[in-house]
Amino acid sequence: MKYSIHLLCLLFSFFAYSQATPNLDFETLENDQAAKWSSFGSDTYTIEVDTTIAYSGKNSGYIAYEGSTPDFKACSYSVPANYDGQKI
Protein backbone atom coordinates (compact mmCIF):
# COMPACT_ATOMS: atom_id res chain seq x y z
CA MET A 1 0.00 0.00 0.00
CA LYS A 2 2.81 2.36 0.87
CA TYR A 3 4.44 1.77 -2.52
CA SER A 4 1.15 2.39 -4.33
CA ILE A 5 0.79 5.80 -2.70
CA HIS A 6 4.37 6.70 -3.62
CA LEU A 7 3.79 5.58 -7.21
CA LEU A 8 0.60 7.64 -7.48
CA CYS A 9 2.38 10.72 -6.11
CA LEU A 10 5.23 10.22 -8.57
CA LEU A 11 2.86 9.88 -11.54
CA PHE A 12 0.86 12.92 -10.44
CA SER A 13 3.99 15.05 -10.15
CA PHE A 14 5.14 13.93 -13.61
CA PHE A 15 1.88 14.98 -15.26
CA ALA A 16 1.48 18.15 -13.17
CA TYR A 17 4.86 19.53 -14.22
CA SER A 18 4.93 18.42 -17.85
CA GLN A 19 5.03 21.26 -20.36
CA ALA A 20 3.23 21.68 -23.65
CA THR A 21 5.14 20.45 -26.69
CA PRO A 22 6.22 23.26 -29.04
CA ASN A 23 5.06 23.31 -32.67
CA LEU A 24 8.34 22.10 -34.18
CA ASP A 25 6.74 19.96 -36.88
CA PHE A 26 4.47 22.48 -38.66
CA GLU A 27 1.30 20.67 -37.54
CA THR A 28 -0.38 23.71 -35.97
CA LEU A 29 -1.36 26.24 -38.64
CA GLU A 30 -2.67 29.81 -38.50
CA ASN A 31 -3.70 31.41 -41.83
CA ASP A 32 -1.99 28.59 -43.79
CA GLN A 33 1.34 29.30 -42.02
CA ALA A 34 3.04 27.38 -39.23
CA ALA A 35 1.95 28.83 -35.90
CA LYS A 36 4.58 30.68 -33.83
CA TRP A 37 7.24 30.41 -36.57
CA SER A 38 8.79 33.58 -37.97
CA SER A 39 10.87 34.31 -41.05
CA PHE A 40 13.52 36.81 -42.01
CA GLY A 41 15.64 37.56 -45.04
CA SER A 42 15.01 38.39 -48.67
CA ASP A 43 11.53 38.81 -50.17
CA THR A 44 12.62 36.83 -53.24
CA TYR A 45 12.02 33.63 -51.26
CA THR A 46 8.79 32.24 -49.86
CA ILE A 47 8.27 29.92 -46.90
CA GLU A 48 5.34 27.55 -47.29
CA VAL A 49 3.81 24.52 -45.59
CA ASP A 50 3.91 21.32 -47.66
CA THR A 51 1.12 18.80 -47.05
CA THR A 52 2.38 16.18 -49.53
CA ILE A 53 5.90 15.50 -48.20
CA ALA A 54 6.49 15.20 -44.45
CA TYR A 55 9.14 13.62 -42.22
CA SER A 56 6.75 13.06 -39.32
CA GLY A 57 3.14 14.11 -38.97
CA LYS A 58 1.22 15.53 -41.93
CA ASN A 59 3.10 18.74 -42.79
CA SER A 60 6.59 20.03 -43.46
CA GLY A 61 8.01 23.42 -44.32
CA TYR A 62 10.05 24.55 -47.31
CA ILE A 63 11.77 27.67 -48.61
CA ALA A 64 11.33 28.40 -52.33
CA TYR A 65 13.44 30.82 -54.39
CA GLU A 66 11.45 33.06 -56.76
CA GLY A 67 13.88 35.76 -57.82
CA SER A 68 16.73 36.56 -60.17
CA THR A 69 19.46 37.48 -57.66
CA PRO A 70 20.24 34.84 -55.00
CA ASP A 71 20.09 36.02 -51.41
CA PHE A 72 18.92 34.25 -48.23
CA LYS A 73 15.79 33.46 -46.24
CA ALA A 74 15.40 31.63 -42.95
CA CYS A 75 12.69 30.64 -40.53
CA SER A 76 12.97 30.42 -36.76
CA TYR A 77 11.04 29.27 -33.72
CA SER A 78 11.55 30.82 -30.28
CA VAL A 79 11.61 28.23 -27.53
CA PRO A 80 9.65 29.52 -24.51
CA ALA A 81 11.88 30.18 -21.49
CA ASN A 82 9.48 28.82 -18.90
CA TYR A 83 11.52 26.03 -17.35
CA ASP A 84 12.27 25.43 -13.69
CA GLY A 85 15.77 23.98 -13.91
CA GLN A 86 19.14 25.56 -14.51
CA LYS A 87 19.74 23.59 -17.71
CA ILE A 88 17.68 22.84 -20.78
C-alpha positions, 0 to 999 in steps of 0.5 A: 500500500505504501508503494502504491501511494508513492507511485501515485504521487510520482505519476501525479507530479510527472503529469502536473509539471509536464510542459506543452510540446512546441510546434516544431513539426508544422502541424499547428497552422494559423492562416496557412502558415506554421503557428509561432514560426517567424521568417527573415531575409530576402523577399525573393524567397517564400516559406510555405507549408507542404502537405504532400511530403512530411518527415513526421506528422502531416506537414513540413516546411520549405523555402522556395526561391522566386527571384533573379538574384540569390540572397537568403531566407530563414525561418525560426522558432523561439523556444519559450523560457518557462523552465524550472531547472538551470539547464535545458 
